[in-house]
């Protein structure tokens, strides 16, 4: 909402069952109930649906813009439904929502297949962005939470933060920047590489996005901007 108010065209593309109020008042494309062959089964769509029509969505606007891809991701317990058959690499897999009927190895295999598919979707998004030679493009991905897969007898997520295990708290983040983006913002590659593996917090996401989009607001806290020290002249 801050970006939209600042003149950065903002679009929310959703492959879950809504945004729980987060995208209220913003342009939204609800994709989870589409029927695209190979991506949807009439009940849900795989996350690859978020890349369908992405190029057209981007080219509707010539100025600055941010597109949110709200992924279904690896939400359990139906990990086996989160990827197409071609990504059923690790077997045997748990193919029921009743995890008590599966071995831990079967549950982990289903989760890892879903993880491979998430990686595939992110790679596809980067390929599309890299092909937009007339745009300076970037991608920032972060999971909202992790999943317990039997460690200490726990499964799924949602434990109270104070007692939640690291498997539910520590999540991946991926950042990719086109050459044009790095050049226009003075992003230093060596500095970015030094950031790899450094611990950060979800609390920093808001301020990092404001910094990347160069939006000026009193809400911005530079000490929470992950890439601030890697941008030239900042």
C-alpha positions as CSV (number, residue, x, y, z in Angstrom):
1,X,0.0,0.0,0.0
2,X,2.9,2.4,0.7
3,X,4.4,1.6,-2.8
4,X,1.0,2.1,-4.5
5,X,0.5,5.5,-2.7
6,X,4.1,6.5,-3.8
7,X,3.2,5.9,-7.5
8,X,4.7,2.4,-7.8
9,X,2.1,0.3,-9.7
10,X,1.4,-2.7,-7.4
11,X,-0.3,-5.9,-8.5
12,X,-1.1,-8.9,-6.2
13,X,-1.2,-12.3,-8.1
14,X,-2.7,-14.9,-5.8
15,X,-2.5,-18.7,-5.9
16,X,-3.7,-19.2,-2.4
17,X,-7.3,-18.7,-1.2
18,X,-6.9,-15.0,-0.6
19,X,-4.5,-12.6,1.1
20,X,-6.3,-12.3,4.5
21,X,-6.7,-8.6,4.0
22,X,-3.1,-7.8,3.1
23,X,-4.0,-6.9,-0.5
24,X,-7.3,-5.1,0.3
25,X,-7.6,-2.0,-2.0
26,X,-4.9,-3.1,-4.4
27,X,-5.3,-4.6,-7.9
28,X,-5.6,-8.4,-7.5
29,X,-5.5,-11.3,-9.9
30,X,-6.9,-14.4,-8.3
31,X,-5.4,-17.4,-10.1
32,X,-6.0,-20.3,-7.7
33,X,-9.3,-21.4,-9.3
34,X,-8.2,-21.3,-13.0
35,X,-8.4,-24.4,-15.2
36,X,-5.2,-24.2,-17.2
37,X,-4.3,-27.6,-18.5
38,X,-1.2,-29.1,-16.8
39,X,-1.3,-26.6,-14.0
40,X,-4.7,-26.9,-12.5
41,X,-6.9,-29.8,-11.5
42,X,-10.2,-28.0,-10.9
43,X,-9.6,-27.6,-7.2
44,X,-6.2,-25.8,-7.1
45,X,-3.4,-24.8,-9.3
46,X,0.3,-25.4,-9.0
47,X,2.4,-22.3,-8.5
48,X,3.5,-22.3,-12.1
49,X,0.1,-20.6,-12.8
50,X,1.7,-17.4,-11.3
51,X,4.0,-17.2,-14.3
52,X,1.2,-17.6,-16.8
53,X,0.6,-14.2,-18.3
54,X,3.2,-12.6,-16.1
55,X,4.9,-10.9,-19.1
56,X,1.6,-9.4,-20.2
57,X,0.9,-8.2,-16.6
58,X,4.3,-6.5,-16.5
59,X,3.9,-4.8,-19.9
60,X,0.6,-3.2,-18.9
61,X,2.7,-0.5,-17.1
62,X,5.7,1.3,-18.4
63,X,6.8,2.9,-15.1
64,X,8.0,1.5,-11.8
65,X,6.0,-1.5,-10.6
66,X,6.0,-4.3,-8.1
67,X,4.2,-7.6,-8.6
68,X,3.6,-9.9,-5.7
69,X,3.4,-13.6,-6.5
70,X,1.6,-15.1,-3.5
71,X,2.6,-18.8,-3.8
72,X,0.8,-21.8,-2.3
73,X,4.3,-23.2,-1.7
74,X,4.9,-26.3,0.4
75,X,2.0,-25.9,2.8
76,X,1.2,-29.2,4.4
77,X,-0.1,-31.7,5.1
78,X,-0.9,-32.3,1.4
79,X,2.7,-31.9,0.2
80,X,2.0,-34.4,-2.6
81,X,-0.5,-32.1,-4.2
82,X,2.0,-29.2,-4.5
83,X,3.8,-30.3,-7.6
84,X,3.0,-31.8,-11.1
85,X,3.7,-35.6,-11.7
86,X,6.9,-34.8,-13.5
87,X,8.4,-33.6,-10.2
88,X,7.7,-36.8,-8.4
89,X,11.4,-37.6,-8.2
90,X,11.9,-38.7,-4.6
91,X,9.9,-41.8,-3.9
92,X,8.0,-43.4,-2.2
93,X,5.8,-40.4,-1.1
94,X,3.1,-39.8,1.3
95,X,-0.1,-39.3,-0.7
96,X,-2.6,-38.6,2.0
97,X,-3.4,-35.6,4.3
98,X,-3.3,-38.1,7.3
99,X,0.4,-38.0,8.0
100,X,0.0,-40.6,10.7
101,X,-0.5,-43.2,7.9
102,X,2.9,-42.4,6.3
103,X,6.5,-43.0,7.3
104,X,8.6,-40.0,8.0
105,X,10.7,-40.8,4.8
106,X,7.5,-40.7,2.7
107,X,6.6,-37.3,4.1
108,X,10.1,-35.9,3.6
109,X,10.1,-37.2,0.0
110,X,6.8,-35.5,-0.8
111,X,8.1,-32.2,0.8
112,X,11.3,-32.4,-1.1
113,X,9.5,-32.9,-4.4
114,X,7.4,-29.8,-3.6
115,X,10.6,-28.0,-2.8
116,X,12.1,-28.9,-6.2
117,X,9.0,-27.5,-7.9
118,X,9.2,-24.2,-6.0
119,X,12.8,-24.0,-7.2
120,X,11.6,-24.6,-10.7
121,X,9.0,-21.8,-10.5
122,X,11.5,-19.3,-9.1
123,X,13.9,-20.2,-11.9
124,X,11.1,-19.6,-14.4
125,X,10.3,-16.3,-12.9
126,X,13.9,-15.2,-13.1
127,X,14.1,-16.4,-16.8
128,X,11.1,-14.2,-17.6
129,X,12.5,-11.2,-15.8
130,X,15.9,-11.7,-17.5
131,X,14.2,-11.7,-20.9
132,X,12.7,-8.2,-20.4
133,X,15.6,-6.3,-21.8
134,X,13.8,-3.0,-21.8
135,X,13.2,-3.2,-18.0
136,X,15.5,-3.2,-15.0
137,X,14.2,-6.2,-13.1
138,X,14.7,-7.8,-9.7
139,X,13.2,-10.7,-7.8
140,X,13.0,-11.1,-4.0
141,X,11.6,-14.4,-2.6
142,X,11.2,-15.3,1.1
143,X,9.1,-18.0,2.8
144,X,6.7,-17.0,5.5
145,X,7.5,-20.0,7.7
146,X,9.2,-23.3,7.8
147,X,7.8,-26.8,8.3
148,X,8.5,-29.5,10.9
149,X,8.9,-32.9,9.2
150,X,9.1,-35.1,12.2
151,X,12.1,-33.5,14.0
152,X,11.5,-34.0,17.8
153,X,8.2,-35.6,16.9
154,X,6.7,-32.4,15.4
155,X,5.0,-31.9,12.1
156,X,3.6,-28.9,10.1
157,X,4.0,-25.4,11.5
158,X,2.3,-22.9,13.8
159,X,4.0,-23.5,17.1
160,X,4.1,-20.4,19.4
161,X,7.2,-18.4,18.5
162,X,8.7,-18.7,22.0
163,X,8.9,-22.5,21.8
164,X,8.9,-23.2,18.0
165,X,11.8,-25.3,16.7
166,X,14.3,-23.8,14.2
167,X,12.8,-25.8,11.4
168,X,9.6,-23.6,11.6
169,X,11.5,-20.4,12.2
170,X,14.5,-20.4,9.8
171,X,13.5,-19.9,6.2
172,X,15.2,-19.3,2.9
173,X,15.4,-16.0,1.0
174,X,16.5,-15.6,-2.6
175,X,17.4,-12.3,-4.3
176,X,18.2,-11.8,-8.0
177,X,19.0,-8.6,-9.8
178,X,19.3,-8.0,-13.5
179,X,22.5,-6.3,-14.8
180,X,20.4,-3.2,-15.6
181,X,19.1,-3.1,-12.0
182,X,22.6,-3.5,-10.5
183,X,24.0,-0.8,-12.8
184,X,21.2,1.7,-12.1
185,X,21.3,1.3,-8.4
186,X,25.0,0.8,-8.0
187,X,24.6,-2.6,-6.4
188,X,28.0,-4.1,-5.6
189,X,28.2,-7.8,-6.5
190,X,30.9,-8.6,-4.0
191,X,29.0,-7.0,-1.2
192,X,25.9,-9.0,-2.2
193,X,27.9,-12.2,-2.1
194,X,29.1,-11.4,1.4
195,X,25.4,-11.1,2.5
196,X,24.8,-14.8,1.5
197,X,24.1,-16.8,4.5
198,X,23.9,-13.8,6.9
199,X,21.0,-14.0,9.3
200,X,18.1,-11.6,8.7
201,X,14.5,-11.2,9.9
202,X,11.1,-10.8,8.3
203,X,11.0,-7.4,10.1
204,X,13.6,-6.3,7.5
205,X,11.5,-7.2,4.5
206,X,9.4,-4.0,4.5
207,X,12.3,-1.6,4.7
208,X,14.4,-3.6,2.2
209,X,11.6,-3.4,-0.4
210,X,11.3,0.4,0.2
211,X,15.0,0.7,-0.2
212,X,15.1,-1.3,-3.4
213,X,12.2,0.8,-4.9
214,X,13.8,4.0,-3.7
215,X,10.5,5.1,-2.1
216,X,11.0,8.0,0.4
217,X,8.8,7.7,3.5
218,X,9.2,8.4,7.2
219,X,8.3,4.7,7.8
220,X,11.6,3.6,6.3
221,X,14.3,2.5,8.7
222,X,17.7,2.3,7.0
223,X,19.2,0.0,9.6
224,X,16.6,-2.6,8.6
225,X,17.4,-2.4,4.9
226,X,19.3,-5.6,4.0
227,X,20.9,-4.2,0.9
228,X,21.6,-0.6,1.9
229,X,25.3,-1.0,2.4
230,X,25.6,-2.7,-1.0
231,X,24.1,0.2,-3.0
232,X,26.6,2.7,-4.4
233,X,26.5,6.1,-2.9
234,X,24.1,5.1,-0.1
